[in-house]
Amino acid sequence: MKNDTKFGGTTLAHERLTPAQSNHPTRHQNLSVDGYVAAARSAATQRGYAADLRHFTSKGGRIPATPQDLAAYLAELAATLAVATIERRLIAIHRAHVDKGLESPARGALVKQTMAGIRRTLGTRQRQAKALVKDDLLEMLVMVDQRKPMQAARDRALLLVGFAGAFRRSELVAIRCEDISDHTNGLEILIRRSKTDQAGAGRTVFIPHARGTRCPVKALRQWLELAGIASGWVFRAVNRHDAVGRTALSAQSVALIVKASTRRVGGDPSAVSGHSLRAGYVTTAVEAGLQPHQIKEQTGHRSDAMLARYIRPVARRKIPSLL
């Protein structure tokens, strides 16, 4: 049964996507073992593994690889890449062996010692994207209107909804009109699948109304009406002629929009990423005095440990002087 709700003059129905739309296999599909192995990982993870394997083979690597070959490859990467990137490529090569029932060279002592040396030499501190707090966001919105009408409407809605919902960029670009329901004091968005919900149990995120031009609900409604979008993907590509496409934005496009918006206000685009909106929500929420359980309800964080990565820097800045 459909739960039809009016939003922005269009009828939105909460329906489950078809298998073709969701890329989620059903019991009616006759998948091979390899197919089920692939289905156990998100599309983004599969793309990342594939890209890492292509790089490995472009450097002369092959599956199966020897520990000597893999250690030499890792040592070469250490000259230009961060530890986190090297570790990701190591995992991709390891999984490629395990999935084929092969002995993984990553388990060899030589490879483990090589990685230990790389971590010790380069360090393992991860670069964290700058959190875009409320004041940053409001400054960016002033400059968004300098863009063409469609681009401005989309970017305003994307920035506001991305911040207000504390969405991961993959969650943001996956929103469909059918996932939105209107309420008196805001709107509710169904997130069908996320980084921490690969099984597709789903969760809903409530976006409340805000004042004036900073209202994410109003901005989203204006974008959909201006673009004439009544079904399918909410956030879509807009070309240089300001024409709206049919395809969804990529997760990378979210990062590019955030970086471009930061550049327009004189900020450093290299310091921000698509994750900056989510981090900005958490930072702003902590500064406003919201409790961890309230923040987790919005962000979907499952553990206090992950949330603490955002809370601790704010708490440190509140330590009083003893002098």
Sequence and secondary structure as in RCSB ss.txt:
>XXXX:A:sequence
MKNDTKFGGTTLAHERLTPAQSNHPTRHQNLSVDGYVAAARSAATQRGYAADLRHFTSKGGRIPATPQDLAAYLA
ELAATLAVATIERRLIAIHRAHVDKGLESPARGALVKQTMAGIRRTLGTRQRQAKALVKDDLLEMLVMVDQRKPM
QAARDRALLLVGFAGAFRRSELVAIRCEDISDHTNGLEILIRRSKTDQAGAGRTVFIPHARGTRCPVKALRQWLE
LAGIASGWVFRAVNRHDAVGRTALSAQSVALIVKASTRRVGGDPSAVSGHSLRAGYVTTAVEAGLQPHQIKEQTG
HRSDAMLARYIRPVARRKIPSLL
>XXXX:A:secstr
   EEEETTEEEE     HHHHT   TTS   HHHHHHHTS HHHHHHHHHHHHHHHHTT  SS  HHHHHHHHH
HHTTTS HHHHHHHHHHHHHHHHHTT   GGGSHHHHHHHHHHHHHH           HHHHHHHHHHHTTS HH
HHHHHHHHHHHHHHTT  HHHHHT BGGGEEEETTEEEEEE  BTTBTT   EEEEEE  SGGG HHHHHHHHHH
HHT  SSBSSEEE TT  EEEEE  HHHHHHHHHHHHHHTT  GGG  TTHHHHHHHHHHHHTT  HHHHHHHH 
   HHHHHHHHHHHHHHT     
